[in-house]
Amino acid sequence: MLTVVLAVLASFQQGGRMRMGGIVRRPGRTRKMKLYVGVQTEVDRRVVVTSSTGQFEEYALSAERYSASADFAWGPDRSGNAGALAQAILADHLASGVRDVGLCRRFEETLIAALPASFWVLSEREVAATIARLAAESA
């Protein structure tokens, strides 16, 4: 399944279209950006961080760093550790540890809970917009 995801991303990098967060992204109209890609199959669930233009080597986010559970979870019917996924994405995006537990909880409830079960892509712009909106709501 991860091979399929990487093929879709490669197509996007070479001129295809991809739907992310309800918006169709077109090459030439997007800047270089980090993409968070989640894939769930019957046997595996993983989150990979990649680039829209291949400017860096992709890497996997690890749940073990943020929780005793070795598995991330997402979507409304999530079983596993959605809090660890929220924390991992926030820490990666902010390039630091997440000190605001409330932000992490609201990020999980707002964004992680809304992700589709089998496949999703979040751009760093969508993550930043969610963080800004949550910060504004709590101010």
C-alpha positions as CSV (number, residue, x, y, z in Angstrom):
1,M,0.0,0.0,0.0
2,L,2.8,2.4,0.8
3,T,4.1,1.8,-2.7
4,V,0.8,3.0,-4.1
5,V,1.0,6.1,-2.0
6,L,4.5,6.9,-3.2
7,A,3.4,6.3,-6.8
8,V,0.6,8.8,-6.3
9,L,3.0,11.4,-4.8
10,A,5.4,10.8,-7.7
11,S,2.6,11.4,-10.2
12,F,1.8,14.7,-8.4
13,Q,5.5,15.7,-8.5
14,Q,5.5,15.0,-12.3
15,G,2.4,17.0,-13.3
16,G,-0.6,15.0,-12.0
17,R,-3.2,16.3,-9.7
18,M,-3.9,15.4,-6.1
19,R,-6.8,16.2,-3.8
20,M,-5.8,17.2,-0.3
21,G,-8.2,18.5,2.3
22,G,-10.9,19.1,-0.4
23,I,-8.6,21.3,-2.5
24,V,-7.2,20.2,-5.8
25,R,-3.5,21.0,-5.9
26,R,-1.9,21.7,-9.3
27,P,1.8,21.6,-10.0
28,G,3.2,25.1,-10.8
29,R,0.6,26.6,-8.5
30,T,2.0,25.2,-5.3
31,R,5.2,26.0,-3.5
32,K,7.5,23.4,-2.1
33,M,5.9,22.0,1.0
34,K,6.1,19.1,3.5
35,L,3.3,16.6,3.2
36,Y,2.1,14.2,5.9
37,V,0.7,11.0,4.4
38,G,-1.3,8.4,6.4
39,V,-2.0,4.9,5.1
40,Q,-4.0,2.2,6.8
41,T,-4.3,-1.4,5.5
42,E,-5.6,-4.6,7.1
43,V,-2.1,-5.3,8.4
44,D,-0.4,-2.0,8.8
45,R,-0.9,1.7,9.6
46,R,1.9,4.3,9.0
47,V,2.5,7.9,8.6
48,V,5.2,9.2,6.2
49,V,6.5,12.7,5.8
50,T,7.5,13.6,2.3
51,S,7.9,16.6,0.1
52,S,5.6,17.9,-2.7
53,T,8.7,18.3,-4.9
54,G,11.1,15.8,-3.6
55,Q,13.4,18.3,-2.0
56,F,14.2,16.0,1.0
57,E,14.3,12.3,1.7
58,E,11.0,11.0,3.1
59,Y,10.9,9.7,6.6
60,A,8.3,7.9,8.8
61,L,6.8,9.4,12.0
62,S,7.1,7.1,14.9
63,A,4.4,6.6,17.5
64,E,6.9,4.9,19.9
65,R,8.5,8.3,20.6
66,Y,5.3,9.8,21.9
67,S,3.5,6.8,23.5
68,A,3.8,3.3,24.8
69,S,1.7,2.2,21.8
70,A,3.6,1.5,18.6
71,D,0.6,2.5,16.5
72,F,-0.9,5.8,15.4
73,A,-4.7,6.2,15.0
74,W,-6.9,8.7,13.2
75,G,-10.4,9.3,12.0
76,P,-13.7,9.3,13.9
77,D,-13.6,5.5,14.7
78,R,-9.9,5.5,15.7
79,S,-8.6,2.7,17.7
80,G,-5.0,3.2,18.9
81,N,-3.2,6.4,19.8
82,A,-4.5,9.5,18.1
83,G,-2.9,11.7,20.7
84,A,0.5,10.4,19.7
85,L,-0.2,11.2,16.1
86,A,-1.3,14.7,17.0
87,Q,1.8,15.1,19.1
88,A,4.1,13.7,16.4
89,I,2.8,16.0,13.6
90,L,2.9,19.1,15.9
91,A,6.4,18.3,17.0
92,D,7.6,17.7,13.4
93,H,5.9,20.8,12.1
94,L,7.0,23.1,14.9
95,A,10.5,21.5,14.9
96,S,10.3,21.3,18.7
97,G,8.6,19.5,21.5
98,V,4.9,20.3,22.1
99,R,4.6,22.0,25.4
100,D,0.9,23.0,25.1
101,V,-1.1,19.9,26.1
102,G,-4.3,21.7,25.4
103,L,-3.2,22.6,21.8
104,C,-2.3,19.0,21.2
105,R,-5.7,17.8,22.5
106,R,-7.6,20.3,20.4
107,F,-5.5,19.5,17.3
108,E,-6.3,15.8,17.8
109,E,-10.1,16.5,18.3
110,T,-10.2,19.0,15.4
111,L,-7.9,17.6,12.7
112,I,-6.9,14.0,13.5
113,A,-10.5,12.9,14.2
114,A,-11.6,14.2,10.8
115,L,-9.0,12.3,8.8
116,P,-10.4,9.5,6.5
117,A,-9.7,6.0,7.8
118,S,-7.6,4.5,4.9
119,F,-5.6,7.3,3.2
120,W,-5.0,11.0,3.8
121,V,-2.6,13.7,3.0
122,L,-2.1,16.9,5.0
123,S,0.1,19.7,3.8
124,E,2.2,21.8,6.2
125,R,0.0,24.7,5.2
126,E,-3.1,22.9,6.5
127,V,-1.3,22.0,9.7
128,A,-0.2,25.6,10.2
129,A,-3.7,27.0,9.5
130,T,-5.2,24.6,12.0
131,I,-2.6,25.6,14.7
132,A,-3.3,29.3,14.0
133,R,-7.1,28.8,14.2
134,L,-6.8,26.9,17.4
135,A,-4.5,29.5,18.9
136,A,-6.9,32.3,18.0
137,E,-9.9,30.4,19.5
138,S,-8.1,30.0,22.8
139,A,-6.9,33.6,23.0
